[in-house]
Amino acid sequence: MAQRAIWLVSHEPGTPRGGTVRFSRRYPTVEKRAKTFNGSSYVPVPEDDPFCKALLFELRLLDDDKDFVESRDSCSRISKASVYGLPTAGKELWPVVAIQKNGLVYVSVPLVEQTLSTRPPLISISGISQAFDLLFGLIDFFDSGPKTEADLSTKVSQLPDLLLYICPFGTLLGTNFLLDNFSNLSINRAPKQPAWKAGTYKGKAHVAVSITEKVKSMQYDKRDVADMWQVYGTITCKCDLEGVMPNVTVSLNLPTNGSPLQDILVHPCVTSLDSAVLTSSSVDMMDDSAFSGPYKFPFTPPLESFHLCYYTSQVPVPPILGFYQLKEEDSQLKISVHLKLHESVKNCFEYCEAHIPFYNRGPITHLEYKVSFGQVEVLREKSLLIWIIGQKFPKSLEINLSGAVNFNTMSHQKQPVDTICIGGTTYVKLYFRIPDYTLTGCYADQHSVQVFASGKPKITTCRELISSDYYIWNSKAPAPVAYRSLFL
Amino acid sequence: MAPRSADAWARVLAALRASPAAFVARAGAEGLAAELLSELRSERQSEPTKGSLLSVIMEFPTQLWPDPTAAEAAVSALLDTLALLPPRPAALRRPLLLAATSVLAACGALAPASAATSRLLPVLLRAASGRATGQEQRALQATACECLRELESCRPGLLAGQLGLLRALQDSRATQAHCLLFVITLRNALRALAQVGPGAPAGLHGLLVARTDRPQGGEIQAWDWSLEAPGAQWPGLWDWTLAGEDIWDPAVPLGQEGDWAEPGPAPLDLPPPEARELRAAVSQLLDLSYLLTPPAQAQMLQQLSQVLRAVRGQPPALLKPQLVRLLGTARVSLLHAVLAAKDTFGEALFTAQDEALLLRRLVGAAQHPALPSPARLFYLHCLLHFPENWPLGPAGEEGTPVLLTPSLATGLLPSLLQDPPDLLARLHLLCLLCGEELSADGSRDCQGTEDRALGYLQRLLASLRQGAAQPGAPRSSVTLCFRASYLATRCLASHPGALAQLTKGLAELYQARPCLAPHFVDLLEQAREVLAEPLGKALQQVAVAGAGGAQALQWHLQILTKVAGAQPLGPTLGFLWAALGQGGDWAWEQALLGTCRALLRGTELSGAGPRDLANLLQELARGLDDPDSRDRGRLYYSLFTHLSGPKLGSALGPTRSTPMLGSSLVEENEGFASALTVQEAQAPLQLRRVSRQAKEPPVILGLTVEASETLYSLELRFRILGPYYEPLKAVQVPCLRPGASPKLLLLPLEPRRPYPALLDISVLYATPSGLTCYAQLPSLPIAFADLFLPLPPSSPQVTHPQTFHELWASCLPGGAESCMWGPWWGQALETLVTKHWEPFVMSATPPTSYQVAIRLPPSSQLLLQLEAAGEDGVRVALRTDDWAILPLAGEYLRGLGATL
């Protein structure tokens, strides 16, 4: 249950080597165990340069993917769950867990405590999930705060010291790299203080609970294809409370017509879960008997801000219903978009935009359009129309855009190719945010936070709805279908 | 060498990190290591610089100290440095402990006899058990615990003797570091006890209570920054009896983490009080688990599961309250730990309802949009390896659990908009589900579902093909399409209609983009026959139709090369004739010849095909522009017209890529020249000696020969090294087949002098594929005793005793005599004579006196008189008429003495 080595590789497209190792850490004691456990199938951890090269090649991050290379492109070489095998000195190093995020590749090689002559399933390697925890922790660390080169270098220079606390011998002791004073980590100040809580808070008591819901949708406007939409939410908490282990209970409430929360996953600091919360799952058919709250989460908060829980939900209607028609006539495209805000949805946006991209056609040369509401922005080189709807739908809650677009097909070759939007297959994508609103109706208020600690804390709550992958497909052409009802 | 500045060190360390092996080879490990250690004590270097020196020591100890003795000295030096630190908080203390532990464990210096080990362990234990008050002290304490845990991991059972102390510490301190240290020590101690069996020096109780007096007796020592314990403080604590030799042999899994389903050794039987005590310790740890960080909880849960499994009759129900809590969390490691517990205990911990709940949670997590994609993919993988209570499928293979019904998996369907890894993983699941659905009895109820699933899969594949067919589509989307097609053939195998559609779609893709030929070749290679056959046919049709014009010719040739032999020859030949008319450069000609080569190997020598192929080759030899290509064409023509089919196949070997050398002939030569001449090989033959006693000359050497493959026309050639034997004739064997009874060979030896020798054996043979091979076999010794023959019966009137005495007398004065003492008592002499000299005995008074006469061809004799002298062994008098064999006889007799 340990890691043999960790790397942080930055992907630098366009440079001769394609990337550099920003940080690496090897664990020789774990390596020694690997040698014994793996026996004749042992493959040593390579040096940084050959490793970096093999990794970037495998992840297709080098620029030379013009030719078919069997060791990378063969149809039977299907990597599982971000776990790769890297050729090194005639053998293959496996399992290499590699996750890409924001131009960085986070890599770890977990110890496998058996022979590797036949690869065991990942589920039987306990180091795999530890590698995920470690890499997710590293990603949180590098993703937080500004992302300039200087910030990155500073964080990289902090890593050796951080790892002396979090992973001194390759066995992971914690996942939180974000603490300001990490030297406190996992060292308890008082008996029975959690290892994940570095110290105690001193100051005014304050509890903040925020609910962020995201809505995905695929709308087709076709008789034989069902539209799909899905809501999922994240509850984020920050509790500034005095005491070693203050107890807090957050209850999420639903209004009478709210949509029940499902697939609830909680933070490890939650002490117990109601069985109704645990069993409410999106795979069940919805009916009126479904548990609809209140959803109680008792916990002892860590010092930092954390995600108390994630959930999904099935709402009866999508917030915005759309229709998109695109036809090719002569040398131009005729488009028509119709959007309708559902009457139950709060008509108060922070922003609302419809992006209408055109792929594989070249830059826009000419555009004629008519909108019933809002303005249209044209990004000619990017072949993109942005329909800015603004803060409110009109009283009718329905808006239209129609127009005709011409393209310079000659310079089409220079643009990147899209392999989904071919011919008439294309979409309108909606971007919007509605503050102080959730689609499920889920809310937390002053009364939903109970704190069992000295002093009455200030409680703040907020909520929002954000669009995420909200697609309206051209109904006049085939569209990629995302079934949710195939087997029902 | 002058001391380096901090900057100079930074450069040195950067160079070392970049390429440790090369750097150490250049700089010399010894010097560099000594310099590193001395700089740690230097007053000139700042703490951060020393910290970076220590981090290099932690990471590359095996390069710096390749030998354990040097490593031990290094650990001592590090401990000396630690002792020299001023008695106040210092940032270097922790890294020094970590570095010393890394060096000790990684370089193989951790051993009972090692002085550094017996110094470091008390230092660590003292630091781990002290009463820490300040922040720095707590950090140091946690580090010391981690160091001990690492040593225990590398040498399981090392701390078994300290179990009582560690338990008391875990009780009183209750920190994560103490808990984890205690758990791993407990687990390893139980395993060690199980291995040692009933003969263990102290039972679990003995271990758990031993030496708990110290820390419990009020507050133990106050913190002492020096850490170096006076030697006598922990006298005789280090009992290595339970410590393993390094980590335990992985070949014999002992319920190690990661062995998943492997059962360990027989569970330990503990007396009831000990079992109760163990249960108490485990529940106490489980109660604390909430206070640990998630990865530490996962480790502890897994190790406690192993603890419970190692002991007979321990109910795993203790784990249940924690499992309910962990089941709800979003952490990969925690859910993984729950799955591991499920696998370990099965129904004993998870009822059918629990199992269903766990599966639904897993399905929920695998499709949860709020989780990062790698986590979702991992959960999906876990679903396909779900540890079921009553699995139906074969263990260890991917499959959908029984409870995972299609309706449960609706949220896990693949979609074109997902990232390639997500799409492929979900497609795989869909294929597995489809495979099950489709292979089920096909009742009418599920017909609709079946059709929908198939239809969905086909539409998805069609969209992927459409994406890949786009001119300029990136290679990633092309590989995605081919991987998806490869996966889909699994479930389409029993669906000819769907398979035909897939084949048609792929052929259309090839028609649209012939430059994807390498992917098609790969797919034909990897896919099972069920797809490879029809697809090869369809691709051949597209290729010979010449889609894509002249630029696509090279791709078509690749496809035709691949399908040569499997598909009809006619269309390909037609295409090649047409292509020949177009003309091209050297590379083009080589590609054309490459295809011909593949055709040569795969052609059936019947019908009109061979004649057409020969005509084409002749035309190539005449009509190509490049002389090199013409030569190669001519060569192929000659080979084709002169060699038999199998010989041609093996001569041309596996299809090669287009030659990159200046001349294709040079490269060709490497391939077939050896195939046409005799090849040196490892013989699939085994020769064994069989004993064979000849009554008269010549001496016969018996051999049996066995083959592990079928071989023809064997010629075994024998050569006796040295000048003392007449040459031997070769032996011919027409055929050897594996499994047939061994062939017996009798070799008549004709010594010129009766000396031992070495028989050199080589073999020439033909393989079924037509190759002729030569192999050298291991030499066989001809021993002195192999040459023994009985004396010829001279005349029936003369009795043996008389003859022996005459012979005995006749040896001198021309010959030589000698005396020996043989270490044989009791029946040994009789046994010896029966075993070795039975045919040569001339007279005997068993069991005490024997007279032995041996003839040694060509013309020597050896006479032995053996007299048993009671308890004093046997007196052996020997005479020979040939003084030169006396040392050989002596050696032979001494050899017999040694074997008894």
Interface residues (C-beta under 8 A of the other chain):
Chain A: M1 A2 S24 R25 R26 Y27 P28 T29 E31 K32 R33 T36 F37 N38 G39 E47 D48 D49 R60 D65 K66 D67 F68 E70 D73 S74 C75 S76 R77 I78 S79 K80 A81 S82 V97 I99 V112 E113 Q114 T115 P120 P121 L122 I123 S124 I125 S126 G127 I128 S129 Q130 F132 D133 L134 L135 F136 I139 P160 D161 L164 Y165 P168 F169 T171 L172 L173 G174 T175 N176 S183 N184 S186 I187 N188 R189 P191 K192 Q193 P194 A195 W196 K214 K216 Q230 Y232 G233 T234 Q262 D263 I264 L265 V266 H267 P268 V270 T271 S272 L273 V277 L278 T279 S281 S282 V283 H307 C309 Y310 Y311 T312 N360 Q413 V417 D418 T419 I420 I422 S468 D469 Y471 P478 P480 V481 A482 Y483 R484 S485 L486 F487 L488
Chain B: R17 A18 S19 P20 A21 G51 S52 S55 M58 E59 F60 P61 T62 R94 P95 L98 T101 S102 A105 A106 G108 Q135 R138 A139 Q141 A142 T143 E146 C147 R149 E150 S153 C154 R173 A174 T175 Q176 A177 D246 I247 P250 A251 P253 Q256 E257 G258 D259 W260 A261 Y290 L291 L292 T293 P294 P295 A296 Q297 A298 Q299 Q302 V324 R325 L326 L327 G328 T329 A330 R331 V332 S333 L334 L335 H336 A337 L339 A340 D343 L357 R360 R361 V363 G364 A365 Q367 H368 P369 A370 L371 P372 S373 P374 A375 L377 F378 L380 H381 C382 H385 P387 G396 E398 T405 P406 S407 L408 A409 T410 G411 L413 S415 L416 L417 P421 L424 A425 H428 T449 R452 A453 Y456 R459 S463 Q466 G467 A468 Q470 P471 G472 A473 P474 R475 S476 S477 V478 T479 F482 R483 S485 Y486 L487 P518 H519 D522 L523 Q526 A527
